[in-house]
Amino acid sequence: MAKARPYEVTLVFRPDLDEVAFTASIDKVKGWMTSADGTVTQTNVWGRRRLAYPINKLTEGQYVLFLADLPAQALAGLEREFRLSEEILRFLIVRVEQ
């Protein structure tokens, strides 16, 4: 198994998701991370916020920050899943320095 490094994964979900769909989307993302040999250490739901600019004619999004330990090889697969997901408007993956 490759060495896992700490990352901050910030996702912006569609604002029109109801509570059940929003929770299911968060669980789906956690599943993607754990199936890529990673571990999610913390999940922070920031809630609905105004976007800096419209994305697909939407002006708000639901922000979630994940703190996760992921192997470097897993990032490309996660980015692909994020891009293909219709619930996710934007994402940002940043490696945390220790």
PDB file as gemmi writes it, atoms N, CA and C in Angstrom:
CRYST1    1.000    1.000    1.000  90.00  90.00  90.00 P 1                      
ATOM      1  N   MET A   1       0.836  -1.188   0.000  1.00  0.00           N  
ATOM      2  CA  MET A   1       0.000   0.000   0.000  1.00  0.00           C  
ATOM      3  C   MET A   1       0.877   1.246   0.000  1.00  0.00           C  
ATOM      4  N   ALA A   2       0.522   2.224  -0.784  1.00  0.00           N  
ATOM      5  CA  ALA A   2       1.283   3.465  -0.875  1.00  0.00           C  
ATOM      6  C   ALA A   2       1.067   4.305   0.377  1.00  0.00           C  
ATOM      7  N   LYS A   3       2.037   5.161   0.637  1.00  0.00           N  
ATOM      8  CA  LYS A   3       1.960   6.033   1.799  1.00  0.00           C  
ATOM      9  C   LYS A   3       0.850   7.073   1.612  1.00  0.00           C  
ATOM     10  N   ALA A   4      -0.042   7.138   2.565  1.00  0.00           N  
ATOM     11  CA  ALA A   4      -1.144   8.108   2.508  1.00  0.00           C  
ATOM     12  C   ALA A   4      -0.671   9.433   3.092  1.00  0.00           C  
ATOM     13  N   ARG A   5      -1.060  10.513   2.427  1.00  0.00           N  
ATOM     14  CA  ARG A   5      -0.709  11.855   2.869  1.00  0.00           C  
ATOM     15  C   ARG A   5      -1.985  12.615   3.208  1.00  0.00           C  
ATOM     16  N   PRO A   6      -1.895  13.612   4.086  1.00  0.00           N  
ATOM     17  CA  PRO A   6      -3.101  14.377   4.450  1.00  0.00           C  
ATOM     18  C   PRO A   6      -3.486  15.374   3.356  1.00  0.00           C  
ATOM     19  N   TYR A   7      -4.775  15.435   3.060  1.00  0.00           N  
ATOM     20  CA  TYR A   7      -5.315  16.356   2.063  1.00  0.00           C  
ATOM     21  C   TYR A   7      -6.571  17.023   2.604  1.00  0.00           C  
ATOM     22  N   GLU A   8      -6.814  18.249   2.120  1.00  0.00           N  
ATOM     23  CA  GLU A   8      -8.093  18.925   2.322  1.00  0.00           C  
ATOM     24  C   GLU A   8      -8.836  18.832   1.001  1.00  0.00           C  
ATOM     25  N   VAL A   9     -10.030  18.266   1.031  1.00  0.00           N  
ATOM     26  CA  VAL A   9     -10.856  18.145  -0.164  1.00  0.00           C  
ATOM     27  C   VAL A   9     -12.101  18.994   0.066  1.00  0.00           C  
ATOM     28  N   THR A  10     -12.211  20.087  -0.692  1.00  0.00           N  
ATOM     29  CA  THR A  10     -13.345  20.983  -0.568  1.00  0.00           C  
ATOM     30  C   THR A  10     -14.261  20.777  -1.772  1.00  0.00           C  
ATOM     31  N   LEU A  11     -15.535  20.556  -1.515  1.00  0.00           N  
ATOM     32  CA  LEU A  11     -16.508  20.323  -2.578  1.00  0.00           C  
ATOM     33  C   LEU A  11     -17.645  21.328  -2.471  1.00  0.00           C  
ATOM     34  N   VAL A  12     -18.147  21.746  -3.630  1.00  0.00           N  
ATOM     35  CA  VAL A  12     -19.331  22.602  -3.687  1.00  0.00           C  
ATOM     36  C   VAL A  12     -20.424  21.788  -4.367  1.00  0.00           C  
ATOM     37  N   PHE A  13     -21.462  21.480  -3.604  1.00  0.00           N  
ATOM     38  CA  PHE A  13     -22.593  20.700  -4.113  1.00  0.00           C  
ATOM     39  C   PHE A  13     -23.688  21.638  -4.610  1.00  0.00           C  
ATOM     40  N   ARG A  14     -24.567  21.100  -5.434  1.00  0.00           N  
ATOM     41  CA  ARG A  14     -25.703  21.871  -5.956  1.00  0.00           C  
ATOM     42  C   ARG A  14     -26.568  22.363  -4.791  1.00  0.00           C  
ATOM     43  N   PRO A  15     -27.090  23.589  -4.870  1.00  0.00           N  
ATOM     44  CA  PRO A  15     -27.912  24.109  -3.774  1.00  0.00           C  
ATOM     45  C   PRO A  15     -29.314  23.515  -3.739  1.00  0.00           C  
ATOM     46  N   ASP A  16     -29.771  22.919  -4.841  1.00  0.00           N  
ATOM     47  CA  ASP A  16     -31.139  22.405  -4.882  1.00  0.00           C  
ATOM     48  C   ASP A  16     -31.263  20.969  -4.375  1.00  0.00           C  
ATOM     49  N   LEU A  17     -30.184  20.412  -3.812  1.00  0.00           N  
ATOM     50  CA  LEU A  17     -30.281  19.068  -3.216  1.00  0.00           C  
ATOM     51  C   LEU A  17     -31.029  19.162  -1.887  1.00  0.00           C  
ATOM     52  N   ASP A  18     -31.986  18.259  -1.676  1.00  0.00           N  
ATOM     53  CA  ASP A  18     -32.646  18.241  -0.373  1.00  0.00           C  
ATOM     54  C   ASP A  18     -31.728  17.555   0.637  1.00  0.00           C  
ATOM     55  N   GLU A  19     -32.145  17.538   1.887  1.00  0.00           N  
ATOM     56  CA  GLU A  19     -31.287  17.032   2.971  1.00  0.00           C  
ATOM     57  C   GLU A  19     -30.886  15.580   2.761  1.00  0.00           C  
ATOM     58  N   VAL A  20     -31.816  14.755   2.304  1.00  0.00           N  
ATOM     59  CA  VAL A  20     -31.534  13.330   2.096  1.00  0.00           C  
ATOM     60  C   VAL A  20     -30.533  13.144   0.959  1.00  0.00           C  
ATOM     61  N   ALA A  21     -30.740  13.831  -0.153  1.00  0.00           N  
ATOM     62  CA  ALA A  21     -29.831  13.711  -1.297  1.00  0.00           C  
ATOM     63  C   ALA A  21     -28.459  14.284  -0.964  1.00  0.00           C  
ATOM     64  N   PHE A  22     -28.423  15.369  -0.189  1.00  0.00           N  
ATOM     65  CA  PHE A  22     -27.153  15.984   0.217  1.00  0.00           C  
ATOM     66  C   PHE A  22     -26.346  15.025   1.090  1.00  0.00           C  
ATOM     67  N   THR A  23     -27.004  14.404   2.070  1.00  0.00           N  
ATOM     68  CA  THR A  23     -26.333  13.432   2.936  1.00  0.00           C  
ATOM     69  C   THR A  23     -25.867  12.221   2.139  1.00  0.00           C  
ATOM     70  N   ALA A  24     -26.683  11.762   1.196  1.00  0.00           N  
ATOM     71  CA  ALA A  24     -26.301  10.632   0.355  1.00  0.00           C  
ATOM     72  C   ALA A  24     -25.090  10.976  -0.503  1.00  0.00           C  
ATOM     73  N   SER A  25     -25.018  12.201  -0.995  1.00  0.00           N  
ATOM     74  CA  SER A  25     -23.871  12.624  -1.803  1.00  0.00           C  
ATOM     75  C   SER A  25     -22.597  12.672  -0.964  1.00  0.00           C  
ATOM     76  N   ILE A  26     -22.703  13.159   0.268  1.00  0.00           N  
ATOM     77  CA  ILE A  26     -21.546  13.184   1.162  1.00  0.00           C  
ATOM     78  C   ILE A  26     -21.066  11.763   1.434  1.00  0.00           C  
ATOM     79  N   ASP A  27     -22.006  10.845   1.696  1.00  0.00           N  
ATOM     80  CA  ASP A  27     -21.637   9.452   1.950  1.00  0.00           C  
ATOM     81  C   ASP A  27     -21.000   8.816   0.715  1.00  0.00           C  
ATOM     82  N   LYS A  28     -21.493   9.192  -0.478  1.00  0.00           N  
ATOM     83  CA  LYS A  28     -20.923   8.658  -1.713  1.00  0.00           C  
ATOM     84  C   LYS A  28     -19.465   9.102  -1.869  1.00  0.00           C  
ATOM     85  N   VAL A  29     -19.190  10.378  -1.568  1.00  0.00           N  
ATOM     86  CA  VAL A  29     -17.826  10.898  -1.662  1.00  0.00           C  
ATOM     87  C   VAL A  29     -16.917  10.196  -0.651  1.00  0.00           C  
ATOM     88  N   LYS A  30     -17.422   9.995   0.573  1.00  0.00           N  
ATOM     89  CA  LYS A  30     -16.632   9.268   1.577  1.00  0.00           C  
ATOM     90  C   LYS A  30     -16.332   7.851   1.096  1.00  0.00           C  
ATOM     91  N   GLY A  31     -17.306   7.212   0.443  1.00  0.00           N  
ATOM     92  CA  GLY A  31     -17.099   5.877  -0.102  1.00  0.00           C  
ATOM     93  C   GLY A  31     -16.030   5.858  -1.175  1.00  0.00           C  
ATOM     94  N   TRP A  32     -16.020   6.871  -2.049  1.00  0.00           N  
ATOM     95  CA  TRP A  32     -14.983   6.960  -3.072  1.00  0.00           C  
ATOM     96  C   TRP A  32     -13.602   7.073  -2.442  1.00  0.00           C  
ATOM     97  N   MET A  33     -13.495   7.869  -1.380  1.00  0.00           N  
ATOM     98  CA  MET A  33     -12.194   8.064  -0.735  1.00  0.00           C  
ATOM     99  C   MET A  33     -11.720   6.794  -0.038  1.00  0.00           C  
ATOM    100  N   THR A  34     -12.618   6.103   0.651  1.00  0.00           N  
ATOM    101  CA  THR A  34     -12.207   4.887   1.349  1.00  0.00           C  
ATOM    102  C   THR A  34     -11.930   3.746   0.375  1.00  0.00           C  
ATOM    103  N   SER A  35     -12.639   3.695  -0.752  1.00  0.00           N  
ATOM    104  CA  SER A  35     -12.364   2.639  -1.728  1.00  0.00           C  
ATOM    105  C   SER A  35     -11.049   2.888  -2.457  1.00  0.00           C  
ATOM    106  N   ALA A  36     -10.517   4.113  -2.382  1.00  0.00           N  
ATOM    107  CA  ALA A  36      -9.221   4.439  -2.975  1.00  0.00           C  
ATOM    108  C   ALA A  36      -8.107   4.274  -1.944  1.00  0.00           C  
ATOM    109  N   ASP A  37      -8.327   3.429  -0.934  1.00  0.00           N  
ATOM    110  CA  ASP A  37      -7.363   3.160   0.137  1.00  0.00           C  
ATOM    111  C   ASP A  37      -7.053   4.395   0.978  1.00  0.00           C  
ATOM    112  N   GLY A  38      -8.018   5.286   1.121  1.00  0.00           N  
ATOM    113  CA  GLY A  38      -7.850   6.456   1.954  1.00  0.00           C  
ATOM    114  C   GLY A  38      -8.739   6.380   3.175  1.00  0.00           C  
ATOM    115  N   THR A  39      -8.528   7.306   4.094  1.00  0.00           N  
ATOM    116  CA  THR A  39      -9.372   7.396   5.280  1.00  0.00           C  
ATOM    117  C   THR A  39      -9.822   8.841   5.443  1.00  0.00           C  
ATOM    118  N   VAL A  40     -11.099   9.031   5.721  1.00  0.00           N  
ATOM    119  CA  VAL A  40     -11.645  10.358   5.979  1.00  0.00           C  
ATOM    120  C   VAL A  40     -11.544  10.602   7.476  1.00  0.00           C  
ATOM    121  N   THR A  41     -10.767  11.618   7.861  1.00  0.00           N  
ATOM    122  CA  THR A  41     -10.557  11.884   9.282  1.00  0.00           C  
ATOM    123  C   THR A  41     -11.563  12.878   9.844  1.00  0.00           C  
ATOM    124  N   GLN A  42     -12.079  13.778   8.975  1.00  0.00           N  
ATOM    125  CA  GLN A  42     -13.019  14.780   9.470  1.00  0.00           C  
ATOM    126  C   GLN A  42     -13.883  15.268   8.311  1.00  0.00           C  
ATOM    127  N   THR A  43     -15.141  15.577   8.613  1.00  0.00           N  
ATOM    128  CA  THR A  43     -16.064  16.140   7.628  1.00  0.00           C  
ATOM    129  C   THR A  43     -16.697  17.393   8.228  1.00  0.00           C  
ATOM    130  N   ASN A  44     -16.492  18.528   7.570  1.00  0.00           N  
ATOM    131  CA  ASN A  44     -17.063  19.795   8.030  1.00  0.00           C  
ATOM    132  C   ASN A  44     -18.048  20.302   6.992  1.00  0.00           C  
ATOM    133  N   VAL A  45     -19.325  20.380   7.364  1.00  0.00           N  
ATOM    134  CA  VAL A  45     -20.344  20.917   6.454  1.00  0.00           C  
ATOM    135  C   VAL A  45     -20.438  22.413   6.725  1.00  0.00           C  
ATOM    136  N   TRP A  46     -20.040  23.206   5.747  1.00  0.00           N  
ATOM    137  CA  TRP A  46     -20.077  24.661   5.896  1.00  0.00           C  
ATOM    138  C   TRP A  46     -21.452  25.218   5.583  1.00  0.00           C  
ATOM    139  N   GLY A  47     -22.267  24.450   4.884  1.00  0.00           N  
ATOM    140  CA  GLY A  47     -23.618  24.892   4.591  1.00  0.00           C  
ATOM    141  C   GLY A  47     -23.722  25.655   3.281  1.00  0.00           C  
ATOM    142  N   ARG A  48     -24.862  26.282   3.095  1.00  0.00           N  
ATOM    143  CA  ARG A  48     -25.164  27.002   1.854  1.00  0.00           C  
ATOM    144  C   ARG A  48     -24.492  28.373   1.885  1.00  0.00           C  
ATOM    145  N   ARG A  49     -23.727  28.655   0.827  1.00  0.00           N  
ATOM    146  CA  ARG A  49     -23.044  29.944   0.717  1.00  0.00           C  
ATOM    147  C   ARG A  49     -23.205  30.498  -0.693  1.00  0.00           C  
ATOM    148  N   ARG A  50     -23.067  31.780  -0.813  1.00  0.00           N  
ATOM    149  CA  ARG A  50     -23.132  32.449  -2.117  1.00  0.00           C  
ATOM    150  C   ARG A  50     -21.824  32.196  -2.872  1.00  0.00           C  
ATOM    151  N   LEU A  51     -21.944  31.894  -4.158  1.00  0.00           N  
ATOM    152  CA  LEU A  51     -20.770  31.666  -4.991  1.00  0.00           C  
ATOM    153  C   LEU A  51     -20.190  33.007  -5.449  1.00  0.00           C  
ATOM    154  N   ALA A  52     -18.895  33.034  -5.710  1.00  0.00           N  
ATOM    155  CA  ALA A  52     -18.244  34.259  -6.176  1.00  0.00           C  
ATOM    156  C   ALA A  52     -18.710  34.637  -7.577  1.00  0.00           C  
ATOM    157  N   TYR A  53     -19.075  33.628  -8.362  1.00  0.00           N  
ATOM    158  CA  TYR A  53     -19.575  33.847  -9.718  1.00  0.00           C  
ATOM    159  C   TYR A  53     -20.551  32.725 -10.042  1.00  0.00           C  
ATOM    160  N   PRO A  54     -21.507  32.962 -10.942  1.00  0.00           N  
ATOM    161  CA  PRO A  54     -22.498  31.919 -11.264  1.00  0.00           C  
ATOM    162  C   PRO A  54     -21.853  30.705 -11.930  1.00  0.00           C  
ATOM    163  N   ILE A  55     -22.286  29.530 -11.532  1.00  0.00           N  
ATOM    164  CA  ILE A  55     -21.864  28.273 -12.139  1.00  0.00           C  
ATOM    165  C   ILE A  55     -23.129  27.585 -12.626  1.00  0.00           C  
ATOM    166  N   ASN A  56     -23.224  27.335 -13.915  1.00  0.00           N  
ATOM    167  CA  ASN A  56     -24.431  26.724 -14.507  1.00  0.00           C  
ATOM    168  C   ASN A  56     -25.696  27.473 -14.097  1.00  0.00           C  
ATOM    169  N   LYS A  57     -25.613  28.802 -14.079  1.00  0.00           N  
ATOM    170  CA  LYS A  57     -26.723  29.696 -13.722  1.00  0.00           C  
ATOM    171  C   LYS A  57     -27.149  29.582 -12.259  1.00  0.00           C  
ATOM    172  N   LEU A  58     -26.309  28.987 -11.425  1.00  0.00           N  
ATOM    173  CA  LEU A  58     -26.578  28.887  -9.988  1.00  0.00           C  
ATOM    174  C   LEU A  58     -25.716  29.917  -9.258  1.00  0.00           C  
ATOM    175  N   THR A  59     -26.276  30.562  -8.244  1.00  0.00           N  
ATOM    176  CA  THR A  59     -25.535  31.583  -7.508  1.00  0.00           C  
ATOM    177  C   THR A  59     -25.186  31.147  -6.089  1.00  0.00           C  
ATOM    178  N   GLU A  60     -25.646  29.962  -5.668  1.00  0.00           N  
ATOM    179  CA  GLU A  60     -25.330  29.438  -4.342  1.00  0.00           C  
ATOM    180  C   GLU A  60     -24.856  28.003  -4.464  1.00  0.00           C  
ATOM    181  N   GLY A  61     -24.178  27.532  -3.420  1.00  0.00           N  
ATOM    182  CA  GLY A  61     -23.747  26.144  -3.364  1.00  0.00           C  
ATOM    183  C   GLY A  61     -23.656  25.693  -1.921  1.00  0.00           C  
ATOM    184  N   GLN A  62     -23.642  24.382  -1.719  1.00  0.00           N  
ATOM    185  CA  GLN A  62     -23.490  23.804  -0.386  1.00  0.00           C  
ATOM    186  C   GLN A  62     -22.060  23.299  -0.254  1.00  0.00           C  
ATOM    187  N   TYR A  63     -21.312  23.905   0.655  1.00  0.00           N  
ATOM    188  CA  TYR A  63     -19.890  23.616   0.801  1.00  0.00           C  
ATOM    189  C   TYR A  63     -19.651  22.533   1.844  1.00  0.00           C  
ATOM    190  N   VAL A  64     -18.692  21.637   1.537  1.00  0.00           N  
ATOM    191  CA  VAL A  64     -18.279  20.601   2.481  1.00  0.00           C  
ATOM    192  C   VAL A  64     -16.764  20.470   2.404  1.00  0.00           C  
ATOM    193  N   LEU A  65     -16.106  20.441   3.563  1.00  0.00           N  
ATOM    194  CA  LEU A  65     -14.661  20.243   3.642  1.00  0.00           C  
ATOM    195  C   LEU A  65     -14.391  18.880   4.256  1.00  0.00           C  
ATOM    196  N   PHE A  66     -13.611  18.059   3.548  1.00  0.00           N  
ATOM    197  CA  PHE A  66     -13.187  16.761   4.050  1.00  0.00           C  
ATOM    198  C   PHE A  66     -11.703  16.839   4.365  1.00  0.00           C  
ATOM    199  N   LEU A  67     -11.294  16.340   5.533  1.00  0.00           N  
ATOM    200  CA  LEU A  67      -9.886  16.130   5.833  1.00  0.00           C  
ATOM    201  C   LEU A  67      -9.660  14.638   5.695  1.00  0.00           C  
ATOM    202  N   ALA A  68      -8.728  14.258   4.804  1.00  0.00           N  
ATOM    203  CA  ALA A  68      -8.557  12.839   4.497  1.00  0.00           C  
ATOM    204  C   ALA A  68      -7.093  12.517   4.291  1.00  0.00           C  
ATOM    205  N   ASP A  69      -6.737  11.284   4.606  1.00  0.00           N  
ATOM    206  CA  ASP A  69      -5.415  10.749   4.298  1.00  0.00           C  
ATOM    207  C   ASP A  69      -5.575   9.878   3.059  1.00  0.00           C  
ATOM    208  N   LEU A  70      -4.931  10.297   1.956  1.00  0.00           N  
ATOM    209  CA  LEU A  70      -5.100   9.617   0.676  1.00  0.00           C  
ATOM    210  C   LEU A  70      -3.745   9.321   0.050  1.00  0.00           C  
ATOM    211  N   PRO A  71      -3.616   8.183  -0.643  1.00  0.00           N  
ATOM    212  CA  PRO A  71      -2.404   7.949  -1.425  1.00  0.00           C  
ATOM    213  C   PRO A  71      -2.417   8.839  -2.674  1.00  0.00           C  
ATOM    214  N   ALA A  72      -1.247   9.240  -3.136  1.00  0.00           N  
ATOM    215  CA  ALA A  72      -1.151  10.164  -4.272  1.00  0.00           C  
ATOM    216  C   ALA A  72      -1.765   9.581  -5.541  1.00  0.00           C  
ATOM    217  N   GLN A  73      -1.697   8.258  -5.721  1.00  0.00           N  
ATOM    218  CA  GLN A  73      -2.239   7.630  -6.927  1.00  0.00           C  
ATOM    219  C   GLN A  73      -3.755   7.714  -6.972  1.00  0.00           C  
ATOM    220  N   ALA A  74      -4.401   7.909  -5.841  1.00  0.00           N  
ATOM    221  CA  ALA A  74      -5.866   7.930  -5.781  1.00  0.00           C  
ATOM    222  C   ALA A  74      -6.448   9.250  -6.256  1.00  0.00           C  
ATOM    223  N   LEU A  75      -5.639  10.300  -6.339  1.00  0.00           N  
ATOM    224  CA  LEU A  75      -6.172  11.630  -6.646  1.00  0.00           C  
ATOM    225  C   LEU A  75      -6.769  11.717  -8.043  1.00  0.00           C  
ATOM    226  N   ALA A  76      -6.127  11.129  -9.030  1.00  0.00           N  
ATOM    227  CA  ALA A  76      -6.646  11.202 -10.400  1.00  0.00           C  
ATOM    228  C   ALA A  76      -8.015  10.531 -10.496  1.00  0.00           C  
ATOM    229  N   GLY A  77      -8.172   9.385  -9.854  1.00  0.00           N  
ATOM    230  CA  GLY A  77      -9.457   8.698  -9.865  1.00  0.00           C  
ATOM    231  C   GLY A  77     -10.537   9.489  -9.151  1.00  0.00           C  
ATOM    232  N   LEU A  78     -10.176  10.117  -8.020  1.00  0.00           N  
ATOM    233  CA  LEU A  78     -11.151  10.943  -7.294  1.00  0.00           C  
ATOM    234  C   LEU A  78     -11.571  12.150  -8.124  1.00  0.00           C  
ATOM    235  N   GLU A  79     -10.613  12.812  -8.768  1.00  0.00           N  
ATOM    236  CA  GLU A  79     -10.940  13.964  -9.605  1.00  0.00           C  
ATOM    237  C   GLU A  79     -11.886  13.558 -10.724  1.00  0.00           C  
ATOM    238  N   ARG A  80     -11.669  12.395 -11.298  1.00  0.00           N  
ATOM    239  CA  ARG A  80     -12.554  11.907 -12.360  1.00  0.00           C  
ATOM    240  C   ARG A  80     -13.973  11.715 -11.836  1.00  0.00           C  
ATOM    241  N   GLU A  81     -14.092  11.086 -10.667  1.00  0.00           N  
ATOM    242  CA  GLU A  81     -15.413  10.879 -10.067  1.00  0.00           C  
ATOM    243  C   GLU A  81     -16.096  12.218  -9.770  1.00  0.00           C  
ATOM    244  N   PHE A  82     -15.330  13.197  -9.260  1.00  0.00           N  
ATOM    245  CA  PHE A  82     -15.905  14.510  -8.943  1.00  0.00           C  
ATOM    246  C   PHE A  82     -16.413  15.194 -10.208  1.00  0.00           C  
ATOM    247  N   ARG A  83     -15.635  15.109 -11.297  1.00  0.00           N  
ATOM    248  CA  ARG A  83     -16.039  15.756 -12.549  1.00  0.00           C  
ATOM    249  C   ARG A  83     -17.294  15.111 -13.145  1.00  0.00           C  
ATOM    250  N   LEU A  84     -17.427  13.793 -12.996  1.00  0.00           N  
ATOM    251  CA  LEU A  84     -18.559  13.081 -13.576  1.00  0.00           C  
ATOM    252  C   LEU A  84     -19.836  13.195 -12.743  1.00  0.00           C  
ATOM    253  N   SER A  85     -19.691  13.557 -11.482  1.00  0.00           N  
ATOM    254  CA  SER A  85     -20.851  13.655 -10.593  1.00  0.00           C  
ATOM    255  C   SER A  85     -21.651  14.912 -10.910  1.00  0.00           C  
ATOM    256  N   GLU A  86     -22.952  14.743 -11.097  1.00  0.00           N  
ATOM    257  CA  GLU A  86     -23.813  15.885 -11.401  1.00  0.00           C  
ATOM    258  C   GLU A  86     -24.120  16.730 -10.163  1.00  0.00           C  
ATOM    259  N   GLU A  87     -23.962  16.161  -8.975  1.00  0.00           N  
ATOM    260  CA  GLU A  87     -24.256  16.918  -7.747  1.00  0.00           C  
ATOM    261  C   GLU A  87     -23.140  17.894  -7.399  1.00  0.00           C  
ATOM    262  N   ILE A  88     -21.908  17.655  -7.872  1.00  0.00           N  
ATOM    263  CA  ILE A  88     -20.756  18.465  -7.489  1.00  0.00           C  
ATOM    264  C   ILE A  88     -20.528  19.543  -8.546  1.00  0.00           C  
ATOM    265  N   LEU A  89     -20.550  20.810  -8.111  1.00  0.00           N  
ATOM    266  CA  LEU A  89     -20.305  21.922  -9.021  1.00  0.00           C  
ATOM    267  C   LEU A  89     -18.811  22.188  -9.186  1.00  0.00           C  
ATOM    268  N   ARG A  90     -18.072  22.223  -8.078  1.00  0.00           N  
ATOM    269  CA  ARG A  90     -16.633  22.484  -8.090  1.00  0.00           C  
ATOM    270  C   ARG A  90     -15.974  21.676  -6.989  1.00  0.00           C  
ATOM    271  N   PHE A  91     -14.659  21.453  -7.149  1.00  0.00           N  
ATOM    272  CA  PHE A  91     -13.895  20.771  -6.116  1.00  0.00           C  
ATOM    273  C   PHE A  91     -12.483  21.331  -6.081  1.00  0.00           C  
ATOM    274  N   LEU A  92     -11.818  21.163  -4.943  1.00  0.00           N  
ATOM    275  CA  LEU A  92     -10.440  21.584  -4.780  1.00  0.00           C  
ATOM    276  C   LEU A  92      -9.765  20.590  -3.838  1.00  0.00           C  
ATOM    277  N   ILE A  93      -8.641  20.038  -4.276  1.00  0.00           N  
ATOM    278  CA  ILE A  93      -7.874  19.101  -3.463  1.00  0.00           C  
ATOM    279  C   ILE A  93      -6.522  19.751  -3.168  1.00  0.00           C  
ATOM    280  N   VAL A  94      -6.211  19.922  -1.886  1.00  0.00           N  
ATOM    281  CA  VAL A  94      -4.971  20.581  -1.472  1.00  0.00           C  
ATOM    282  C   VAL A  94      -4.247  19.682  -0.485  1.00  0.00           C  
ATOM    283  N   ARG A  95      -2.957  19.472  -0.732  1.00  0.00           N  
ATOM    284  CA  ARG A  95      -2.155  18.677   0.202  1.00  0.00           C  
ATOM    285  C   ARG A  95      -1.793  19.542   1.408  1.00  0.00           C  
ATOM    286  N   VAL A  96      -1.962  18.986   2.603  1.00  0.00           N  
ATOM    287  CA  VAL A  96      -1.687  19.704   3.848  1.00  0.00           C  
ATOM    288  C   VAL A  96      -0.252  19.414   4.258  1.00  0.00           C  
ATOM    289  N   GLU A  97       0.516  20.463   4.486  1.00  0.00           N  
ATOM    290  CA  GLU A  97       1.886  20.282   4.962  1.00  0.00           C  
ATOM    291  C   GLU A  97       1.877  19.967   6.451  1.00  0.00           C  
ATOM    292  N   GLN A  98       2.754  19.067   6.849  1.00  0.00           N  
ATOM    293  CA  GLN A  98       2.780  18.659   8.262  1.00  0.00           C  
ATOM    294  C   GLN A  98       3.871  19.363   9.007  1.00  0.00           C  
TER     295      GLN A  98                                                      
END                                                                             
